[in-house]
Amino acid sequence: MVLRPRGEPCPSHGASEIDGLQDERADDVTEAGSLPHDTTPITVVHSSGVFTHVVSWCCCLGSNPQHLQLLRAGLFPASSTRPRTAFTFEVLDHFLIDALECKTSARSFYEKLTRLTNNAFPDTVPDRYRELMRVSRLWRDLKNRKWFGFGHDTESRPGPGDLALFCPSCPQPGINMPLHWKQKWLIMKRFVVDGNFTAQHMNMRQPKLDIFLSDGLGYMVAEGEYQAHLASATESRERSTCSNHRAVNAANTNRSNLRATGVGATACARHGCFIPHCIVDFQKGERQVLFNILLIDRHAGERIEDSLVIYDVGCQWSLHFAERVNNYHGLTLPDNTEIVAAVGKFHLSAHKLACFPRYSLNFIAGAGQVDGEILETLWAPFNKISPTARSMSQAHRQEILDDHMRNSNWKKLVQIIKTLLQKYKRANKGIDDTKVPFEELTSSLEVSKVSSWEKDETQAMEQRGEHLDIYQLKIDKAPTMAEIRLKLTETEYADTGKCGSISWLINGINLEDAQYVTISHIRKLPKDASAAQKAVVEEKRQKLAARISQFHEVADAMTEGIEVDAGTEHMDDTRFCAADMEEEAREAEDIEVASEETGEEVAAEAMGIWMPSSIPYPDALALGLGALQAEELHLRQGQANDCLEKLRQVLGHKAIIYRQHFRSADSTWAGTRSKQEANRCRIKIDKCVRSYQRVRNAMQRLGADEDTLKNVYQEIQPSQLSVDREVTEENRYGQGSDRLAWFWRVNNGHDSHEDAWMDECE
């Protein structure tokens, strides 16, 4: 291989000599004899393998040094004095692309080259792994300086963040928008701050030997300034006043074998581009002093005053932010800067309910349709390189992280037009879908209410803090049957002229429940039940039959001897009996056997119980039983409220089982137990629904108005009984387009039209 100056034939080499040496391998030449004094065997690493060639240097007067001759030939030397190894520009480009796209380590990449060179005996291939590590760093740095305009300029040096790409769509006065913009909420900066505890870094054995090529020029902050800030800043050891957040409490932990326990990053909330010079290493967990320097640095020299900062523990970080900035030397915020703290929608579900109205993105003007969790998606590719970067030198690790962040921003930059177009279409569709329902809701409300709400909203947006608590749900619990019973008992004589009617009605309702309890006991009997087990059930039947008989005797006195039909027998909806299908067959057999044993006598659990709701409303009025029916209707409403409350509790319990036990089960035994618990919850849910249906049917017979049955006590559909978290986790992530089932939204406890709970829903 002959190196020619500027592509011209070298005068010091004859044509025959050049042709004779340029294609020969070093091994072949050395076997024939010693090499000429102006030739050197060079190990050349190419994308197709590792080869050794004899290089004939140009020795003319004024010729370039050997390393520059290699560079002109498209070979990057491993050293600048007496080079013996060179890498082709092509293989270095391949390595950088492999590292970015495939997360390939230098060791794996070089092992691939050795296999391509000699798959049978890879150990015979020269090991140039260390040289690849060093040369790839130099190549990456040179390429970056060239791309950002510093490659051939020796007078101007890159400053902090000058070797980094920023989001092209975020507001930048004087670049993509005018210098002055009237609508501040529209152009405010939107940042997402988050930490990654996977990107750890081990302590270095000899940190003094580490050499930085681009310290602070990319996305990570300059090491010297950062350490000076940490040395002067003091961190208050405060436990979280909200939930037991890992990010806050982990700040008081230390790991002696790690130089950094992770990294903290800042990205634009809308497009997910890393922000230059805003990435730091964690020293002892996710400390607040680390993020202070990020945000202060980001606001320095900016013309935009307002900023939205989304942070997992923003409720804690924002409490004393201004005080911390004033106490830190060298940190100042520009005048008139306003920072609004928020919590990402996914993490907000782990906070206390008081954080929901104050830190939810739903209640911040200008936040837009963002979830505040875009950094979580950016950490996924970083976690693939974290094991490799964990044991690198600090400077090398910084360059690797900068390169991957730069690559992430580059991908978003080239796709930004397509991405923005998709978001624009989705936003227009969302407006079209919600505009008409919103206008219909507004027109259906009282003008005074709407005006009052708009005034409260304006005040909350301007003053924030506790004024945002207007968005916190204020729910008055619906009255239970016991509360309605007490109220009716106090006025029963004045209403009906009789005493004891409320107790008699309550007794009838309890007898209905007792019948279903007895049926449940029968279902639990094994197929080969013993005589003692059957005797217990039979005793329960006899006691229940005696109570029903006594109840009907009192009914004669309450109705003053009016002859009425037999009691109503309710038929359960088969859609809500799926969990009990196996037991139902056995129950039918047991009831049939019992009927055979007792002759023509009907079993106690199958007896009809006469109540005022057993006859139609018009007939009751004709018989003078309207007052009794009115009392039963009130009691049935309380019973319905109790059924719905139990249903909500069981649904919430089922959601907890799925979230905390079923999904996190780490063994077959735990998974089986969780499934059994979930199945028991399903049986309870079906029982609650069947009880509610019996009550609703009774209310229909008692003459409940159609408005109440249509808007308050509606029918329950099986699709509404899924494990929803709208109420059990009302501050959860992903609720932007969800709709609550009616029994979560409707308050059954108020009869007046001025319903405060419904105001909250509206």
C-alpha positions in Angstrom: 0.0 0.0 0.0 1.6 3.3 -1.2 0.5 6.6 0.2 0.7 9.4 -2.4 0.8 13.1 -1.6 -2.5 14.7 -2.7 -3.2 11.7 -4.9 -0.2 12.2 -7.1 2.6 9.6 -7.7 5.3 9.9 -5.1 8.7 10.8 -6.8 10.6 8.7 -4.3 9.0 5.5 -5.6 9.3 4.1 -9.0 6.3 2.9 -10.9 7.4 -0.7 -10.9 8.2 -0.5 -7.2 4.8 0.9 -6.4 3.0 -1.7 -8.4 5.0 -4.4 -6.8 4.3 -3.4 -3.2 0.8 -1.9 -3.1 -1.2 -5.1 -3.2 1.1 -7.4 -1.1 0.3 -8.5 2.4 2.8 -7.8 5.2 3.3 -11.6 5.9 4.3 -12.2 2.2 6.8 -9.4 2.1 8.5 -10.3 5.4 9.0 -13.9 4.3 10.9 -12.6 1.2 13.2 -10.5 3.2 13.4 -7.3 5.4 11.2 -4.4 4.6 12.5 -1.2 3.1 13.3 1.6 5.6 10.3 3.7 4.3 7.7 1.0 4.7 5.7 -0.2 7.8 3.3 -3.1 8.4 0.0 -1.5 9.5 -3.0 -3.3 10.9 -6.0 -2.0 9.1 -9.5 -2.5 10.6 -12.2 -2.4 8.0 -15.9 -3.1 8.0 -15.2 -6.5 6.3 -12.4 -7.6 8.7 -9.0 -6.9 10.2 -6.0 -7.0 7.8 -2.3 -6.3 7.9 -0.8 -4.3 5.0 2.6 -2.9 4.3 2.4 0.8 3.9 5.0 2.7 1.9 5.3 6.3 3.2 5.9 9.4 1.2 9.3 10.7 2.2 9.5 13.7 -0.2 10.6 17.1 1.1 7.6 18.8 2.7 5.5 15.7 2.9 3.0 15.3 5.7 3.6 13.3 8.9 2.6 9.7 8.8 -0.6 10.1 10.7 -1.8 12.8 8.3 -0.9 10.7 5.3 -3.2 8.0 6.7 -6.0 10.5 7.3 -5.7 11.7 3.7 -6.0 8.1 2.6 -9.2 7.6 4.6 -7.5 5.8 7.5 -7.7 7.0 11.1 -4.5 6.2 12.9 -4.6 4.9 16.4 -1.7 7.1 17.4 -0.1 10.3 16.0 3.5 9.0 16.4 4.7 5.9 14.6 1.2 4.6 13.8 0.9 0.8 13.6 -2.9 0.5 13.5 -5.5 2.4 11.5 -9.3 2.3 11.1 -11.1 3.1 7.9 -13.6 5.9 8.0 -16.2 3.4 6.9 -15.7 1.0 9.9 -15.9 4.0 12.4 -19.1 5.2 10.8 -20.5 1.6 11.0 -19.5 1.4 14.7 -21.2 4.7 15.6 -24.4 3.7 13.8 -24.4 0.2 15.4 -23.9 1.7 18.8 -26.8 4.1 18.4 -29.3 1.8 16.7 -28.4 -1.6 18.0 -26.8 -0.5 21.3 -23.7 -2.6 20.3 -20.7 -2.3 22.7 -17.2 -1.9 21.4 -16.3 -5.4 22.5 -19.2 -7.0 20.6 -18.5 -4.9 17.5 -14.8 -5.9 17.4 -15.7 -9.6 18.1 -17.9 -9.4 15.0 -15.0 -8.1 12.9 -12.7 -10.9 14.1 -15.4 -13.5 13.1 -15.6 -11.9 9.7 -11.8 -12.1 9.4 -11.3 -15.7 10.5 -14.3 -17.5 11.8 -12.4 -20.7 12.4 -9.5 -19.2 14.4 -10.6 -15.8 15.7 -7.8 -15.8 18.3 -5.2 -15.4 15.5 -6.7 -12.0 14.6 -4.8 -9.0 16.1 -6.6 -7.6 19.1 -7.3 -3.9 18.5 -10.2 -3.5 21.0 -8.4 -0.8 23.1 -7.5 1.1 20.0 -11.1 1.0 18.8 -12.2 2.5 22.1 -9.8 5.4 21.9 -10.2 6.1 18.1 -14.0 5.9 18.2 -14.1 8.6 20.9 -11.9 10.9 18.8 -13.9 10.1 15.7 -17.2 10.9 17.4 -15.9 14.2 18.8 -14.5 15.3 15.4 -17.7 14.5 13.6 -19.8 16.4 16.1 -17.6 19.5 15.9 -17.8 19.3 12.1 -21.6 19.0 12.1 -22.1 21.9 14.5 -19.7 24.2 12.6 -16.6 24.0 14.8 -14.5 21.6 12.7 -12.3 24.1 10.9 -12.5 27.1 13.2 -9.7 27.4 15.6 -10.6 30.8 17.0 -14.2 30.1 18.0 -14.7 27.2 20.5 -18.0 25.6 21.3 -19.6 26.7 24.6 -22.0 24.9 26.9 -24.6 22.9 24.9 -23.2 24.0 21.6 -22.7 20.4 20.4 -26.3 19.5 21.0 -29.6 19.6 19.0 -32.6 21.3 20.5 -36.3 20.9 19.7 -37.2 22.9 16.5 -40.8 23.3 17.6 -40.5 24.6 21.1 -40.8 28.4 21.3 -37.5 30.2 20.7 -37.9 34.0 20.3 -36.1 35.4 17.4 -35.7 31.9 15.8 -39.1 30.3 15.2 -41.3 33.1 16.6 -41.3 36.9 17.0 -39.3 38.4 19.9 -42.5 39.6 21.6 -45.7 37.6 21.9 -48.8 38.7 23.7 -50.3 35.3 24.7 -47.8 34.2 27.3 -49.6 31.0 28.2 -49.4 29.9 24.6 -45.6 30.2 24.3 -44.5 29.3 27.8 -41.7 26.7 28.2 -42.9 23.2 29.1 -40.3 21.0 30.7 -40.4 17.5 32.0 -37.9 16.6 34.7 -37.2 13.0 35.7 -34.5 10.7 37.0 -33.2 7.3 35.8 -31.7 5.1 38.5 -30.6 2.5 35.9 -27.9 4.7 34.4 -25.5 4.2 37.3 -21.7 4.8 37.2 -19.1 3.0 39.2 -16.2 4.6 41.0 -13.1 5.0 38.9 -9.8 3.5 40.0 -7.7 6.4 38.6 -10.0 9.4 37.9 -7.0 11.7 37.5 -6.1 9.9 34.2 -9.5 10.6 32.7 -9.6 13.0 29.8 -12.7 14.9 28.7 -13.1 15.8 25.0 -16.5 17.6 25.2 -17.1 18.3 28.9 -20.4 20.3 29.1 -20.6 20.9 25.4 -23.5 18.5 24.8 -26.4 17.6 27.1 -24.6 16.8 30.3 -23.5 19.8 32.5 -19.8 20.6 32.9 -18.3 18.5 35.6 -16.4 21.3 37.3 -19.3 23.7 37.7 -21.6 20.9 38.8 -19.3 19.7 41.6 -18.8 23.3 42.7 -22.5 23.8 42.9 -22.9 20.6 45.0 -20.2 21.6 47.3 -21.8 25.0 48.1 -25.4 23.8 48.1 -27.0 22.3 51.2 -29.7 19.7 51.0 -32.4 19.7 53.7 -33.3 16.2 54.8 -37.0 16.4 54.7 -39.4 13.5 54.4 -42.2 13.7 51.9 -45.4 15.3 53.2 -47.3 13.6 50.4 -47.1 9.9 49.7 -44.0 7.9 50.5 -42.3 8.8 47.2 -39.1 6.9 46.4 -37.6 9.9 44.6 -37.7 12.0 47.8 -36.8 9.4 50.4 -34.0 7.9 48.2 -32.2 11.2 48.5 -31.0 10.2 51.9 -29.4 7.0 50.7 -25.8 6.4 49.7 -24.0 3.7 47.8 -20.3 3.7 48.4 -19.4 1.7 45.2 -21.1 4.1 42.8 -19.9 7.4 41.7 -23.4 8.2 40.4 -26.6 6.5 41.3 -28.4 7.6 38.1 -29.0 10.6 35.9 -31.5 13.4 36.0 -32.7 14.8 32.7 -34.9 17.7 31.4 -36.9 17.4 28.1 -39.5 19.4 26.4 -42.9 18.1 27.4 -44.6 18.3 24.0 -42.1 16.7 21.7 -39.7 14.8 24.0 -36.4 16.4 23.0 -33.6 16.4 25.5 -32.6 20.0 26.5 -28.9 20.9 26.0 -26.7 21.2 29.1 -29.5 20.0 31.4 -28.5 16.4 32.3 -26.8 15.7 35.6 -25.5 12.7 37.6 -27.2 11.7 40.8 -24.9 11.5 43.8 -27.3 10.4 46.6 -30.6 9.7 45.0 -32.9 12.3 43.3 -31.9 15.4 45.3 -33.6 18.7 44.8 -30.4 20.6 44.5 -29.6 18.7 41.3 -32.7 19.8 39.5 -32.4 23.4 40.7 -29.2 23.9 38.7 -30.9 22.4 35.6 -33.8 24.8 35.6 -31.8 27.8 36.6 -29.4 27.0 33.7 -32.3 26.6 31.3 -33.8 30.0 32.2 -30.6 31.9 31.9 -30.7 34.4 29.1 -34.2 33.3 28.0 -36.8 35.9 26.9 -39.8 33.7 27.8 -40.8 34.3 31.4 -43.4 31.6 32.1 -42.4 27.9 32.5 -44.3 24.7 33.2 -42.2 22.2 35.1 -43.6 18.6 35.3 -41.9 16.5 37.9 -42.8 13.3 39.6 -42.6 14.9 43.0 -43.4 18.4 41.9 -45.7 18.9 45.0 -42.6 18.6 47.2 -40.0 20.2 44.9 -42.0 23.4 44.4 -42.7 24.2 48.1 -39.5 26.1 48.9 -37.9 26.5 45.4 -37.6 30.3 45.6 -35.9 30.0 49.0 -33.5 27.4 47.8 -32.5 29.6 44.8 -31.9 32.6 47.1 -29.7 30.5 49.4 -27.5 29.1 46.7 -24.5 31.1 45.6 -24.3 31.6 41.9 -27.9 30.7 41.2 -30.3 33.5 40.1 -33.6 33.5 38.2 -34.4 36.2 35.7 -36.8 38.9 36.8 -40.6 38.2 36.4 -40.0 34.5 36.0 -43.0 32.4 36.9 -42.6 28.6 37.3 -45.8 26.5 37.5 -45.2 23.0 39.0 -47.2 20.0 37.9 -47.1 16.2 38.3 -47.3 13.7 35.4 -50.6 12.0 35.0 -49.2 8.5 35.6 -47.4 9.5 38.8 -50.2 11.6 40.0 -52.2 8.5 40.9 -49.6 7.7 43.6 -50.1 11.1 45.3 -52.6 12.1 47.9 -55.9 13.3 46.6 -55.1 16.9 47.7 -52.4 17.0 45.0 -54.9 16.2 42.2 -56.5 19.7 41.7 -53.3 21.6 42.5 -50.8 19.7 40.4 -52.9 18.1 37.6 -52.1 19.1 34.0 -55.9 19.1 33.4 -56.1 22.4 35.3 -53.2 24.4 33.9 -53.8 26.8 31.1 -51.4 26.3 28.2 -50.4 22.8 29.3 -52.2 21.3 26.3 -52.8 17.6 25.8 -49.6 16.3 27.4 -49.2 13.5 29.9 -45.9 14.7 31.4 -44.5 11.2 31.1 -42.6 11.4 27.8 -39.2 11.0 29.5 -40.3 7.5 30.6 -40.4 6.5 26.9 -37.0 8.1 26.3 -35.4 6.1 29.2 -36.2 2.8 27.5 -33.4 2.8 24.9 -31.0 4.3 27.5 -31.6 1.3 29.8 -30.1 -0.9 27.1 -26.8 1.0 27.1 -26.6 1.5 30.9 -24.9 -1.8 31.7 -22.1 -1.0 29.2 -21.7 2.6 30.3 -21.7 1.6 34.0 -18.0 0.7 34.0 -16.7 3.3 31.5 -14.6 6.2 32.5 -16.6 9.3 33.4 -15.6 11.2 30.3 -16.3 8.3 28.0 -19.7 7.7 29.6 -20.6 11.4 29.3 -19.8 11.2 25.5 -21.9 8.1 25.1 -24.9 9.6 26.9 -24.6 12.8 24.9 -24.4 10.9 21.6 -27.5 8.9 22.3 -29.4 12.0 23.4 -28.3 13.8 20.3 -29.4 10.8 18.2 -32.8 10.8 19.9 -33.3 14.5 19.2 -32.1 14.0 15.6 -34.8 11.3 15.0 -37.5 13.6 16.4 -36.2 16.5 14.3 -36.4 14.7 11.0 -39.9 13.4 11.8 -41.2 16.6 13.4 -43.4 17.6 10.5 -45.2 14.3 10.3 -45.6 14.2 14.1 -47.0 17.7 14.3 -49.4 17.0 11.5 -50.7 13.9 13.3 -51.2 15.8 16.5 -52.9 18.6 14.6 -55.4 16.2 13.1 -56.0 14.5 16.4 -56.5 17.9 18.2 -59.1 18.9 15.6 -60.9 15.6 15.9 -61.0 16.1 19.7 -62.4 19.5 19.3 -65.1 18.3 17.0 -66.0 15.4 19.3 -66.3 17.5 22.4 -67.6 20.9 21.2 -71.2 19.9 20.7 -71.6 17.9 24.0 -69.9 20.8 25.8 -72.3 23.4 24.3 -75.3 21.1 25.1 -74.2 20.8 28.7 -73.6 24.5 29.0 -77.1 25.3 27.5 -78.7 22.9 29.9 -77.3 24.6 33.0 -78.4 27.7 34.7 -76.7 30.9 33.4 -75.9 32.0 37.0 -74.2 28.7 37.7 -72.1 28.9 34.6 -71.1 32.5 35.3 -70.1 31.6 38.9 -68.0 28.7 37.8 -66.2 30.7 35.1 -65.4 33.4 37.7 -64.1 30.7 40.1 -62.0 29.2 37.3 -60.5 32.5 36.4 -59.5 33.2 40.0 -58.1 29.7 40.3 -56.0 30.0 37.2 -54.5 33.3 38.3 -53.9 32.6 42.0 -53.5 28.8 41.9 -52.6 27.1 45.2 -55.6 26.5 47.4 -57.9 28.2 45.0 -57.6 25.2 42.7 -59.4 23.1 45.3 -62.6 24.0 43.5 -61.8 21.1 41.3 -61.7 18.6 44.2 -64.9 16.5 44.3 -67.1 17.2 47.3 -69.5 14.2 47.6 -72.3 14.0 50.1 -72.9 10.4 51.0 -76.4 9.2 50.0 -78.6 8.4 53.1 -78.6 4.8 54.1 -81.7 2.8 54.9 -81.0 3.1 58.7 -81.0 6.9 58.4 -84.3 6.9 56.4 -85.8 4.5 58.9 -85.0 6.9 61.8 -86.5 9.8 59.9 -89.6 7.9 59.0 -90.0 6.5 62.5 -90.0 9.9 64.0 -93.0 11.0 61.8 -94.8 7.7 61.1 -97.8 8.4 63.3 -98.4 11.8 61.9 -98.2 10.4 58.3 -100.2 7.2 58.6 -101.9 7.4 62.0 -100.3 4.0 62.9 -97.4 3.0 65.0 -95.0 0.2 64.1 -95.5 0.3 60.4 -91.8 1.2 59.8 -90.6 -1.7 61.9 -93.0 -4.0 60.1 -91.7 -2.9 56.7 -88.1 -3.2 57.8 -88.9 -6.7 59.1 -90.2 -7.6 55.7 -87.2 -6.4 53.9 -84.9 -8.3 56.3 -86.9 -11.4 55.7 -86.3 -11.1 51.9 -82.6 -10.8 52.7 -82.8 -13.8 55.0 -84.3 -15.9 52.3 -81.3 -15.2 50.0 -78.9 -15.9 52.9 -80.6 -19.3 53.4 -80.2 -20.0 49.6 -76.5 -19.1 50.0 -76.1 -21.7 52.8 -77.8 -24.3 50.7 -75.5 -23.5 47.7 -72.5 -24.0 50.0 -73.6 -27.6 50.9 -71.3 -30.2 49.4 -72.9 -32.9 47.2 -72.3 -35.5 49.8 -73.5 -33.4 52.7 -73.8 -35.2 56.1 -76.9 -35.5 58.1 -75.7 -32.9 60.6 -75.1 -30.4 57.8 -78.6 -31.0 56.4 -80.1 -30.7 59.9 -78.5 -27.2 60.3 -80.0 -26.0 57.1 -83.4 -27.5 58.0 -83.4 -25.7 61.3 -82.7 -22.4 59.5 -85.6 -23.1 57.2 -88.0 -23.7 60.1 -87.0 -20.6 61.9 -87.4 -18.6 58.7 -90.8 -20.0 58.0 -91.9 -19.1 61.6 -90.7 -15.5 61.1 -92.6 -15.3 57.8 -95.8 -16.6 59.3 -95.5 -14.1 62.2 -94.9 -11.3 59.7 -98.0 -12.1 57.7 -100.1 -12.1 61.0 -98.9 -8.5 61.6 -99.7 -7.7 58.0 -103.4 -8.4 58.6 -103.4 -5.8 61.4 -101.5 -3.3 59.2 -103.9 -3.7 56.3 -107.0 -3.9 58.6 -108.0 -7.3 57.3 -107.9 -6.4 53.6 -107.6 -9.5 51.5 -104.5 -9.4 49.3 -102.8 -11.7 46.9 -99.8 -13.8 47.8 -96.4 -12.1 48.0 -94.2 -11.3 45.1 -91.6 -13.9 43.9 -88.6 -12.2 42.3 -86.8 -13.9 39.4 -83.0 -13.2 39.3 -81.4 -11.9 36.1 -79.4 -14.8 34.6 -76.7 -12.3 33.4 -75.7 -11.8 36.9 -75.7 -15.4 38.0 -72.7 -16.7 36.0 -70.5 -17.0 39.1 -73.1 -19.2 40.8 -74.0 -21.4 37.9 -72.4 -24.5 39.4 -74.1 -23.9 42.7 -77.5 -23.3 41.2 -77.8 -26.9 39.9 -77.0 -28.3 43.3 -79.3 -25.8 44.9 -82.2 -27.0 42.7 -81.5 -30.6 43.7 -81.5 -29.7 47.4 -84.7 -27.7 47.1 -86.3 -30.5 45.2 -85.2 -33.1 47.8 -86.5 -30.8 50.6 -89.8 -30.4 48.9 -90.2 -34.2 48.6 -89.4 -34.6 52.3 -91.9 -31.9 53.3 -94.7 -33.0 50.9 -96.6 -30.2 49.2 -95.2 -27.6 51.7 -93.1 -24.8 50.0 -89.6 -24.3 51.4 -89.1 -21.2 53.5 -86.6 -19.6 51.1 -89.1 -20.0 48.3 -92.1 -18.5 50.1 -93.7 -15.3 48.9 -93.6 -12.4 51.3 -96.4 -9.9 51.1 -95.4 -6.3 51.2 -97.2 -3.1 50.0 -95.1 -3.4 46.9 -96.7 -6.7 46.1 -99.7 -5.0 44.6 -99.7 -2.4 41.8 -99.7 1.3 42.8 -103.2 2.1 41.5 -104.7 -0.8 43.4 -103.0 0.2 46.6 -104.4 3.6 46.4 -107.9 2.2 45.9 -107.5 0.0 48.9 -106.2 2.8 51.1 -102.6 1.5 51.3 -101.0 4.5 49.7 -99.4 5.7 52.9 -97.8 2.3 53.5 -96.5 2.2 49.9 -95.0 5.7 50.4 -93.2 4.6 53.5 -91.9 1.4 51.7 -90.8 3.5 48.8 -88.6 5.7 51.0 -87.1 2.6 52.7 -86.5 1.0 49.3 -84.6 4.1 48.2 -82.3 3.8 51.2 -82.0 0.0 50.5 -81.0 0.9 46.9 -78.4 3.4 48.2 -76.9 0.7 50.4 -76.8 -1.8 47.5 -75.0 0.7 45.3 -72.6 1.7 48.0 -71.7 -2.0 48.6 -71.3 -2.4 44.8 -68.9 0.5 44.6 -66.9 -0.9 47.5 -66.6 -4.4 46.1 -65.6 -3.1 42.7 -62.9 -1.0 44.4 -61.8 -4.1 46.3 -61.6 -6.1 43.1 -59.5 -3.3 41.5 -57.1 -3.4 44.4 -56.8 -7.2 44.0 -55.9 -6.9 40.4 -53.5 -4.0 40.9 -51.6 -5.1 44.1 -51.9 -8.9 44.2 -52.9 -10.5 40.9 -50.5 -8.6 38.6 -47.6 -8.7 41.1 -48.0 -12.4 42.0 -44.5 -13.9 42.0 -45.5 -17.5 42.4 -48.2 -19.9 41.2 -49.6 -20.2 44.7 -50.0 -16.4 45.0 -51.5 -16.2 41.6 -54.1 -18.9 42.4 -55.0 -17.2 45.7 -55.4 -13.9 43.9 -57.7 -15.5 41.3 -59.8 -17.1 44.0 -60.1 -13.8 45.8 -61.1 -12.1 42.6 -63.7 -14.7 41.9 -65.2 -14.2 45.4 -65.4 -10.5 44.6 -67.2 -11.3 41.4 -69.8 -13.4 43.3 -70.3 -10.5 45.7 -70.7 -8.1 42.8 -73.4 -10.3 41.3 -75.2 -10.5 44.6 -75.2 -6.7 45.0 -76.6 -6.3 41.5 -79.3 -8.9 42.1 -80.3 -7.2 45.4 -80.4 -3.8 43.6 -82.6 -5.3 40.8 -85.1 -6.6 43.4 -85.2 -3.2 45.1 -85.6 -1.4 41.8 -88.5 -3.7 40.7 -90.2 -3.0 44.0 -89.8 0.7 43.5 -91.5 0.4 40.1 -94.4 -1.4 41.6 -94.6 1.3 44.4 -95.1 4.0 41.8 -91.7 5.6 41.7 -91.7 8.4 39.0 -90.1 7.7 35.7 -87.6 10.5 36.2 -86.2 8.9 39.3 -85.9 5.5 37.7 -84.3 6.9 34.5 -81.8 9.4 35.9 -81.2 8.2 39.5 -81.9 4.5 39.9 -81.0 3.3 36.5 -80.6 -0.3 35.3 -77.2 -1.9 35.7 -75.6 -3.4 32.6 -72.8 -6.1 32.8 -70.5 -3.9 30.8 -70.6 -1.3 33.6 -69.1 -3.8 36.2 -65.5 -3.9 34.8 -62.6 -3.0 37.1 -62.8 0.7 36.7 -60.6 3.0 38.7 -62.3 6.3 38.1 -63.4 6.7 41.7 -61.0 4.4 43.5 -58.1 6.3 41.8 -59.7 9.5 40.5 -56.3 11.1 40.0 -55.0 8.2 37.9 -53.4 8.3 34.4 -55.4 7.8 31.3 -58.7 9.4 32.2 -58.9 12.0 29.5 -61.6 10.3 27.4 -63.1 7.8 29.9 -66.7 7.8 31.0 -67.9 6.8 34.5 -70.6 4.2 34.9 -73.7 6.0 36.1 -73.6 4.6 39.7 -70.2 6.3 40.2 -71.6 9.6 39.1 -75.2 9.9 40.4 -75.9 10.8 44.0 -79.0 8.9 45.1 -79.4 10.8 48.3 -81.0 14.1 47.4 -84.5 14.6 46.2 -84.3 18.3 45.5 -83.3 19.7 42.1 -80.5 21.7 43.8 -78.1 18.8 43.9 -74.6 19.9 45.0 -73.1 16.5 44.0 -74.5 16.8 40.5 -73.0 20.3 40.4 -69.6 18.7 41.0 -70.2 16.2 38.1 -71.3 19.0 35.8 
